[in-house]
């Protein structure tokens, strides 16, 4: 569904007033976010700015103290006690790729991709297998289907993680620093797959330090600092001509660390 | 030392001791171990649950089981409970005592093995839609079993030998058969040595099975 169909802006994801503290540490101080269907949003910000906490709130891996998260027609208001059912409904809307892949080590590559659809969604095994092989082809790993995760390189592991997340047929893909733990020469293959997903029209929220990816692929760059959105806009603006001084300082540190 | 008569007695005792092993020692071990593992999982999950009273109950249970002699636990069930009006036959008494005992010790192994599975595995399972019970069954326990096999094998091997305590409550198992065979002629050295060999052989077989199992469970890790 596009914006035009509804006669107005349709955001697949909207976040309002997200707050989260760990003890005295106020990680999120009221974060708002809107992600239109089919768009790519990149979250950037200094260490401790809350970008990962925002991402993990979108699927309730982190339970915020206040604020609402809406994905499609599933809305969760975290200012009230949230039961397990609500958390799981929200979670079912998105797939997640982790920094440290978190593949299931005791299952083969194919087993990892099939686990959610077969065990949770109870879809027919053979149908799931076909779809899983298709997803592995899409990330370029069909020939690794019967291998175990430890037999793969870091980049391959991340690509399996992407296939596993896609397999549950989510509406939204979440990426938590998917290339931060990789050797530099393996970063490209993972970003390449993500770029393809973006081109296919996937709605994506990506926490990353890869500024080139943000510049090329993002529709929207959100700069978080101190638990709030300090600046938000098109990549050319936020990365090319940042208005806020703290955005400028952050980009300077990233792009010219010495 | 080993005269003709003793050798004959040993030969005649091979079969009764084997019967004691097959009808007493092995069933007692297997039933108690399987039930004990189930109990251990329950206790471990209670310890890991966020519910404080469950945690406290599990902790108290482990403390009592580990803090009292197994022989005493056996005596309380077989000789003690009848005075409360509850009489249990010798074999079931032994099963109950060993199950409770294994449950206490193994719960700590199971708990540690569950904690050894990284938190990211729970999170990844959650993102593909699993609830906690499914995650435990499909993702965590299979990985925890790899960690738990060596210490649980210790528990099992200890249990094989501990079942000899059941001879004190009239269970006809290996040690009791040896006692019975030795009693008429006072050939305790020969018969107890023979019984020792039986126990040792069982434990050798278990150690062998353990290595096979470990190899199998290691198939998905780089070694």
Interface residues (C-beta under 8 A of the other chain):
Chain A: X59 X61 X84 X88 X91 X92 X94 X95 X96 X98 X100 X102 X103 X104 X105 X106 X107 X115 X116 X119 X120 X121 X148 X149 X150 X151 X164 X165 X167 X168
Chain B: X118 X120 X121 X123 X124 X125 X126 X127 X128 X129 X130 X131 X134 X138 X139 X142 X143 X146 X219 X220 X221 X222
